[in-house]
Amino acid sequence: MSGIINLIKWLLIIIGAITIYYTVSLQIKYDGIIGKVIGEIISPKLHPKSMSKVYMPMINTLLDTGDIAMASVVRVKVADDVSNEDVEEAMESIATAKGIRSVGMLPLSEMVELQTSDKQRFLKIYQYCSPRTAMTMVDYSDAFSAYLPCRLALIEDKSGQRWLYMLNMNAMIYGGSPLPNYLLEKALVIQRAMTVIQNNGAKGDF
């Protein structure tokens, strides 16, 4: 019995030593990250929903798939009886109704087919923007310009199933410090509009 107890003690000592080693390594390598995490726990700067709406879902998806891109998007399956033209027409109609401008399309698979003469699985990017909201966001942080314009990708996967992909806007809305109310309201309006465009586009529903 005493031998088992001693073994457990040594195991705990080894685990503790490994934990201390990696903690110190992270602290040195990433310039005080442990202290920053502790500081966030003691005096939070991030949005109170940042963990539940952004970081935990991203981590779960990342660990499940190993794909960081998949962890940062929202995707919706396109109905089998809806053509690509129906998807496009529905999205354009809804965007107009929501006061969001269509600012460009990139028919990537078509372009590659023309360049190579090889058949490609379908891929087309649709770009939307609300100019006034865009400028308001950039006035708050220049980095928001990287999120502009809002994009939807209609893509046929390798099995032939079609999807509409969109960047998950929760990271922008909830991932950092709480946005000022005036900006939060505008961001939520855009998020709701893009979600309707994505969902209804996938159903070909005007």
N, C-alpha and C positions, 0 to 999 in steps of 0.2 A: 504493500500500500504506500509506504513512504517513497518507494522508487517511482511510483506513478506521480505522486505529489511533486517530487523533485523534477520529473520530466516536464510537468505542466509549468512549473516555475521557470525552467530554462526556456521553454517555448515562449512564454510571456515576455521574458527578457529579450529574446531574439526579435520577437515581433515589435517590442518597444524600441529596440535599437534601429530596426529597419525603418520604422515610422519616423523616428527622430532624424535619421539620415536623409530621407526623402523630403521631410519638412524643411530642413536646413538647405538642402539642394535647391528646392523650389524658391525658398526665400532669397538665395543668392542669385539664382539664374534669372528670376523674374522680378528682381528689384523690389523686394518688400511686399510681394503679393499676399503673404499670410497676414501681415499687419493690415493691409488694405481690406482684406476679407473680414478680419476682426473688427476693424473700424466701421465697416458697413453694418455689421451685426449690432454694434453698440449705438452708432448714430447713422441710421439709414439715409442714403441719398437717392437710391433708386425708387422707382414707382412701387407701391406696396403690392401690386399685382405682377411685378416683373418675373418672379419665380414661377408662379402658377400659369401665366399666360405666355411666357417667352422661354425662359431658360430650362425649366424642367421638361416641357414638351420637346424642345430641341434636343436635349440630352437623351431622352428616351428614344426618339427617332434615330438619332445618331448611333446609339448603342445597338439598336435593332438592325439598322441597315448598313452602318459604316459609311454612309453617304451624307456629307455635310450639306450638299445642295438640297437633298430631299428633306433635310431637317429644317430648311428655311423657306419652304414653299407650302402653298395650299393647292391641291389638285382635285379636279372633279372629272368623273368619267362621262364621256359623251355618249348619249343614247345611240344604239345601233341603227335606229330608223331615221336618224337625223344626218343629213349630208353636211359636208364641210361648208358648202354655200349657205345652208340654213343656219349653221352656227354663226358664220360671219355676218349674215344679214340680221340675225337676232341681236347680236352684240352691238352692231352699229346703231340699230334702232333704239335699243335701251340706253346706250351712251348718250344719244341725242336727247332722249326724253329726260335724262338725269342731268343734262347741262354739262356733260363732259365731252371735250373735243377729241375726235380721232385725229391723231397727228402723224400717222404713218403706219405702213405695213411692210414687213420683210418676208417675202415668199422664199425662204432659204432653200427648201428642198427643190423648188422649181429652178432657182438660180444654179444650184449645183448640177441638176440634170442638164441644163443648157450648156454648162461648162464641160461636162464629162460624157454626156450622152448615156449615162448610167441611171437607171431607175432608182429613186430614193423614197424612203418612207416619208410621209407628209410631215412638214414642219413649217409653220408660218407664225410670225410674231406680229401682234397687234399692239399699238401704242396709243395711250389715252392720257389726256392732261386737262386739268383745270388751271389755266394760267394764273389767275389771281391767288388761288390757294398755293400754287407752286411758289410764287414769289414770297408769300407770307411765310412758308416753311423755310425758304432759303434765308430770309431776313432773320429768322431765329437761329439757324445753323447752316453754314455753307455746306456742311457735309450732307445735308438732306438732298442736295443736288444730285447725288449719286443714285437716289431712289427715283429720279424723274427721267422720262415720264413713266406712268404706271404701265406695266406690260402684261399681256396675256399671251401664252404660247399654246397653239393648237398643234398637238403632236400625235403621230401614230407610233405606238411602241412596237417592239420587235415581234410581238404576238399578233399585231394588227388592231389592237384596241386603241381607240383615240381618247386623249385626255386634254383638258384645259388646265394649264399650270399658271399660277400667279405667285409672286413674292408675298410671303406672309407679312402683312403690315403691322402685326402686333409688335414686332421687334422695334419698329419706328415709334409706335404709340406708347408702348409700356416698358420698353427695354431699358430706358435710362431714367433720368430724373423726371418727375411728373411734368408734362407739358403745361404751359399756361392755358387757362380755360379757353381763350379765344382760338388758340391753335388746336387744342384738343378737339373742340367742336368741329372745326374744319376737317381735321384728319379723320374723324369718325364718319363724317358725311361721305368723304371720298372712299373710305374702306367699305361702308355699306353699299355704295353705288357700284364699286368694282366687284363686290361679292354677288350682287344681283346680276351684273353683266356676265360673270363667270357661270353662275348656276343656271340662269335662264338660257344663256348661250349653249350650254351643254345639252339642254332639252329642246333647243330650237324654238323657244317660247318667247314671243314678242310681248 
